[in-house]
Amino acid sequence: MSTIIRYLKKRLLWAGLLSCFYSQVQSAAVPAQLRTGYNTSIANVNEATMNAAKAAGIEAIEVSLSLYVDKMTYELTTNETDILKQVNAAKKAADAAGVEIWSVHMPFSQKIDISLANEDARKQVIALHKKILEYCRILQPKIILFHPSWHLKLDQREVRKASMVKSAIELNKAVQSIGATMVIENMLGPNLLLDNGKMERPLCRTVEETLEIMGRLPQEIGSAIDMNHIKHPEALILAMGSRLKSVHVADGDGEEERHYFPCSGEGQNNWTAILAALDKVGYTGPFMFETNKYKQVSDVKECYDTLYQNYINTIK
């Protein structure tokens, strides 16, 4: 009898261990939810907005300091004392609310373009960005995001790629000095030409071109993928793989700047495919919304939760 009891105990023990194992495997197969965030101007980061964001389930934000810059002259529009006061206050408010300043979207315009072919102008752009990075140091972001270019003049693409790479390598040193990671955003570009054939689309307009340009940059410079800038963003996510460090979340059609709210039903993105791609490449950064087309901040987290649950339902 004792032999039978010992045998049954062993079977029960193994059954328990196997049950635990399969439970862990099943649990591991379900992707963890990402933190949810949204982008905003530094002027909107204060105690009231950050407390409201935290209460609505927002855990991270991306800020822009563009309001401090005259986009046509490379000059600051605000004196340094006021900038420092506002940036320090924003950091204090975000920290107190428990909201991470995940990223900073650097200024950009036709003149504030890191791919400019004119060397004197390019150096002015670099100097401006380095000045802004010193304010970013206070915010302690993980990510510093740059556009690769503005629209291009005809037949300058290869020259502008070389100039952009040169600028990125130089700026990367400044970004690393504040303890952050530099990322380059993909740009909208379904067709090469625009403005009745008088201009070309910005750099990083396709999967192929983004791969080419990123291949010319140091590995520590990462990719930021804007899901409003390209049809089938999941393809670019998979192409970038582990170099994907941040995202801009908005729906679109890949033809024009739409920035639709993902849960509005207006865009064409396949969010299940996008979330599957993010999971496959191991992306762990925030799901950072870049759209103002929602009624209240709680809609942002609710939208992500809906997209996530729809994705989970497909893999159960």
C-alpha positions as CSV (number, residue, x, y, z in Angstrom):
1,M,0.0,0.0,0.0
2,S,2.8,2.4,0.9
3,T,4.4,1.8,-2.6
4,I,1.1,2.9,-4.2
5,I,0.8,5.9,-2.0
6,R,4.4,7.0,-2.9
7,Y,3.7,6.5,-6.6
8,L,0.5,8.6,-6.4
9,K,2.3,11.3,-4.5
10,K,5.0,11.5,-7.2
11,R,2.3,11.7,-9.9
12,L,0.6,14.5,-8.1
13,L,3.9,16.3,-7.6
14,W,4.7,16.0,-11.3
15,A,1.2,17.1,-12.3
16,G,1.6,20.1,-10.1
17,L,5.0,21.0,-11.5
18,L,3.8,20.6,-15.1
19,S,0.7,22.6,-14.4
20,C,2.9,25.4,-13.0
21,F,5.2,25.1,-16.0
22,Y,2.4,25.3,-18.6
23,S,0.9,28.2,-16.7
24,Q,4.2,30.1,-16.8
25,V,4.6,29.4,-20.5
26,Q,1.1,30.5,-21.3
27,S,1.6,33.6,-19.2
28,A,4.9,34.4,-20.9
29,A,3.2,34.1,-24.3
30,V,0.9,37.0,-23.5
31,P,2.7,40.2,-24.2
32,A,3.0,42.7,-21.3
33,Q,1.1,45.9,-21.8
34,L,3.2,48.9,-22.7
35,R,3.1,52.2,-20.8
36,T,0.8,54.8,-22.4
37,G,1.9,58.4,-23.2
38,Y,1.2,61.4,-25.4
39,N,3.2,64.3,-26.8
40,T,2.8,67.9,-25.8
41,S,4.5,71.3,-25.6
42,I,6.7,72.0,-22.6
43,A,4.3,74.9,-21.9
44,N,1.5,72.4,-21.1
45,V,3.5,70.5,-18.5
46,N,2.5,71.7,-15.1
47,E,1.1,70.4,-11.8
48,A,-2.6,70.3,-13.0
49,T,-2.0,68.6,-16.3
50,M,0.4,66.1,-15.0
51,N,-1.8,65.1,-12.1
52,A,-4.7,64.7,-14.6
53,A,-2.6,62.7,-16.9
54,K,-1.5,60.3,-14.2
55,A,-5.1,59.9,-13.0
56,A,-6.0,59.0,-16.6
57,G,-3.4,56.2,-16.7
58,I,-0.7,58.2,-18.6
59,E,2.8,57.1,-17.5
60,A,5.0,58.9,-19.9
61,I,5.1,62.0,-22.1
62,E,7.1,63.4,-25.0
63,V,7.7,67.2,-24.9
64,S,8.6,69.7,-27.5
65,L,10.7,72.8,-26.8
66,S,9.9,74.3,-30.3
67,L,8.1,77.3,-28.7
68,Y,11.5,78.7,-27.7
69,V,12.8,78.7,-31.2
70,D,12.4,81.1,-34.2
71,K,12.3,78.6,-37.0
72,M,13.5,81.0,-39.5
73,T,16.5,82.7,-37.7
74,Y,17.9,80.0,-35.4
75,E,17.4,82.4,-32.6
76,L,15.6,81.8,-29.3
77,T,12.3,83.6,-28.8
78,T,12.5,83.4,-25.0
79,N,15.2,84.6,-22.7
80,E,17.2,81.9,-20.9
81,T,16.0,82.8,-17.4
82,D,12.4,82.2,-18.4
83,I,13.3,79.0,-20.3
84,L,15.2,77.6,-17.3
85,K,12.3,78.5,-15.0
86,Q,9.7,76.8,-17.2
87,V,11.8,73.7,-17.9
88,N,12.6,73.2,-14.2
89,A,9.0,73.7,-13.3
90,A,7.9,71.1,-15.9
91,K,10.4,68.5,-14.6
92,K,9.3,69.1,-11.0
93,A,5.6,68.7,-12.0
94,A,6.1,65.6,-14.0
95,D,8.2,64.0,-11.3
96,A,5.7,64.9,-8.5
97,A,2.9,63.3,-10.5
98,G,4.9,60.2,-11.4
99,V,4.9,60.8,-15.1
100,E,8.2,60.2,-17.0
101,I,9.5,62.7,-19.5
102,W,10.4,59.9,-21.9
103,S,11.4,61.9,-24.9
104,V,12.0,65.3,-26.4
105,H,11.0,66.1,-30.0
106,M,13.7,68.5,-31.3
107,P,12.7,71.6,-33.3
108,F,12.5,71.3,-37.1
109,S,11.6,73.4,-40.0
110,Q,12.8,74.2,-43.5
111,K,15.7,76.0,-42.0
112,I,16.1,73.8,-38.9
113,D,17.2,70.8,-41.0
114,I,20.1,68.6,-40.1
115,S,20.6,67.6,-43.7
116,L,21.2,71.1,-45.1
117,A,23.8,71.0,-47.9
118,N,25.1,74.5,-47.1
119,E,27.8,73.9,-44.5
120,D,27.5,77.3,-42.7
121,A,23.7,76.8,-42.4
122,R,24.2,73.2,-41.2
123,K,26.6,74.4,-38.5
124,Q,24.0,76.9,-37.3
125,V,21.4,74.1,-37.0
126,I,23.9,72.0,-35.1
127,A,24.7,74.9,-32.7
128,L,21.0,75.5,-32.1
129,H,20.3,71.8,-31.3
130,K,23.2,71.7,-28.9
131,K,21.8,74.7,-27.1
132,I,18.4,73.1,-26.8
133,L,20.0,69.9,-25.6
134,E,21.3,71.7,-22.6
135,Y,17.7,72.5,-21.6
136,C,16.9,68.9,-22.3
137,R,19.6,67.9,-19.7
138,I,17.3,69.3,-17.0
139,L,14.4,67.1,-18.2
140,Q,16.5,63.9,-18.2
141,P,14.7,62.2,-21.1
142,K,15.6,58.8,-22.3
143,I,15.1,59.7,-26.0
144,I,16.0,62.7,-28.1
145,L,14.1,62.6,-31.4
146,F,15.2,64.3,-34.7
147,H,13.7,64.6,-38.1
148,P,16.1,63.5,-40.8
149,S,15.2,66.4,-43.1
150,W,12.6,68.8,-44.4
151,H,11.4,68.6,-48.0
152,L,14.3,68.5,-50.4
153,K,15.2,70.4,-53.6
154,L,15.4,68.2,-56.7
155,D,18.4,66.1,-57.3
156,Q,20.0,66.8,-53.9
157,R,19.0,63.5,-52.2
158,E,22.5,61.9,-52.0
159,V,24.1,65.1,-50.9
160,R,21.5,65.6,-48.2
161,K,21.9,62.0,-47.0
162,A,25.6,62.6,-46.5
163,S,25.0,65.8,-44.7
164,M,22.3,64.3,-42.5
165,V,24.6,61.4,-41.5
166,K,27.4,63.9,-40.7
167,S,25.1,65.9,-38.5
168,A,23.7,62.9,-36.8
169,I,27.1,61.6,-35.8
170,E,28.1,65.0,-34.4
171,L,24.8,65.5,-32.5
172,N,24.9,61.9,-31.1
173,K,27.9,62.9,-29.0
174,A,25.9,65.8,-27.5
175,V,22.9,63.6,-26.9
176,Q,25.0,60.9,-25.2
177,S,26.5,63.6,-23.0
178,I,23.1,64.2,-21.4
179,G,22.6,60.5,-20.9
180,A,20.0,60.0,-23.6
181,T,19.6,58.0,-26.8
182,M,19.4,59.7,-30.2
183,V,16.6,58.5,-32.6
184,I,15.8,59.4,-36.2
185,E,12.1,59.5,-37.2
186,N,10.8,58.1,-40.5
187,M,9.1,60.7,-42.7
188,L,6.0,60.6,-44.9
189,G,6.8,59.7,-48.5
190,P,4.5,57.6,-50.6
191,N,5.7,59.3,-53.8
192,L,9.1,60.9,-54.3
193,L,7.9,64.1,-55.8
194,L,5.5,66.7,-54.4
195,D,4.5,70.4,-55.0
196,N,3.8,69.6,-58.7
197,G,7.2,67.9,-59.1
198,K,9.2,70.9,-57.7
199,M,10.3,69.3,-54.5
200,E,11.2,65.8,-53.2
201,R,9.9,64.1,-50.0
202,P,12.0,64.1,-46.9
203,L,14.7,61.5,-46.1
204,C,13.7,58.2,-44.6
205,R,10.5,58.1,-46.6
206,T,10.4,54.4,-47.2
207,V,11.5,51.2,-45.5
208,E,14.3,50.7,-48.0
209,E,15.6,54.3,-47.6
210,T,15.3,54.2,-43.8
211,L,17.3,50.9,-43.8
212,E,20.0,52.5,-46.0
213,I,20.4,55.6,-43.9
214,M,20.3,53.8,-40.6
215,G,22.9,51.5,-41.9
216,R,25.3,54.5,-42.3
217,L,24.8,55.6,-38.7
218,P,26.4,54.2,-35.5
219,Q,24.4,51.4,-34.0
220,E,23.7,53.4,-30.9
221,I,21.5,55.8,-32.9
222,G,18.1,54.3,-32.9
223,S,14.9,54.5,-34.9
224,A,11.6,56.3,-34.0
225,I,8.7,55.0,-36.1
226,D,5.8,57.4,-36.8
227,M,2.8,55.2,-37.7
228,N,1.0,58.1,-39.5
229,H,3.9,58.5,-41.9
230,I,3.8,55.1,-43.7
231,K,1.4,52.5,-44.9
232,H,1.9,49.3,-43.1
233,P,4.1,50.6,-40.3
234,E,4.5,47.1,-39.0
235,A,6.9,46.4,-42.0
236,L,9.2,49.3,-40.8
237,I,9.0,48.1,-37.2
238,L,10.2,44.6,-38.2
239,A,12.9,46.1,-40.5
240,M,14.3,48.2,-37.7
241,G,14.2,45.4,-35.1
242,S,16.1,46.1,-32.0
243,R,17.1,49.6,-33.2
244,L,13.5,50.7,-32.6
245,K,13.6,52.9,-29.5
246,S,10.5,55.0,-29.6
247,V,7.2,55.4,-31.5
248,H,4.7,58.0,-32.5
249,V,1.2,56.6,-32.5
250,A,-1.5,58.0,-34.8
251,D,-3.6,56.6,-37.6
252,G,-3.4,57.6,-41.2
253,D,-3.4,56.4,-44.8
254,G,0.3,56.8,-45.6
255,E,-0.5,59.6,-48.1
256,E,-0.7,62.8,-46.1
257,E,-0.3,64.0,-42.5
258,R,-3.5,62.8,-40.9
259,H,-2.7,62.1,-37.2
260,Y,-6.1,60.4,-36.7
261,F,-6.9,59.1,-33.3
262,P,-6.3,55.3,-33.6
263,C,-9.7,54.4,-32.1
264,S,-11.6,56.8,-34.3
265,G,-11.9,54.3,-37.2
266,E,-10.7,57.0,-39.7
267,G,-7.3,55.5,-40.6
268,Q,-6.1,52.4,-42.3
269,N,-3.5,51.0,-39.9
270,N,-3.7,47.4,-38.8
271,W,-3.2,47.8,-35.1
272,T,-3.1,44.1,-34.4
273,A,-0.3,43.7,-36.9
274,I,1.5,46.7,-35.4
275,L,1.3,45.4,-31.8
276,A,2.4,42.0,-33.0
277,A,5.4,43.6,-34.7
278,L,6.3,45.6,-31.6
279,D,6.1,42.5,-29.5
280,K,8.3,40.5,-32.0
281,V,11.1,43.1,-31.9
282,G,11.0,43.4,-28.2
283,Y,9.9,47.0,-28.0
284,T,9.4,48.1,-24.3
285,G,9.1,51.9,-24.6
286,P,5.8,53.8,-24.2
287,F,3.0,53.6,-26.7
288,M,3.4,57.4,-27.4
289,F,0.3,59.0,-29.0
290,E,1.1,61.9,-31.3
291,T,-2.4,63.2,-32.0
292,N,-4.7,65.8,-30.4
293,K,-7.8,64.3,-32.0
294,Y,-9.4,63.0,-28.8
295,K,-11.9,64.5,-26.4
296,Q,-10.2,63.9,-23.1
297,V,-6.9,62.6,-21.9
298,S,-8.5,59.4,-20.5
299,D,-9.4,58.5,-24.1
300,V,-5.7,57.8,-24.7
301,K,-5.3,55.0,-22.2
302,E,-8.7,53.6,-23.0
303,C,-7.8,53.5,-26.7
304,Y,-4.5,51.7,-26.1
305,D,-6.3,49.2,-23.8
306,T,-8.8,48.5,-26.5
307,L,-6.1,47.9,-29.2
308,Y,-4.1,45.7,-26.8
309,Q,-7.1,43.6,-25.9
310,N,-8.0,43.2,-29.6
311,Y,-4.5,42.0,-30.2
312,I,-4.5,39.6,-27.2
313,N,-7.8,38.1,-28.4
314,T,-6.1,37.1,-31.7
315,I,-3.3,35.1,-30.0
316,K,-5.3,33.3,-27.3
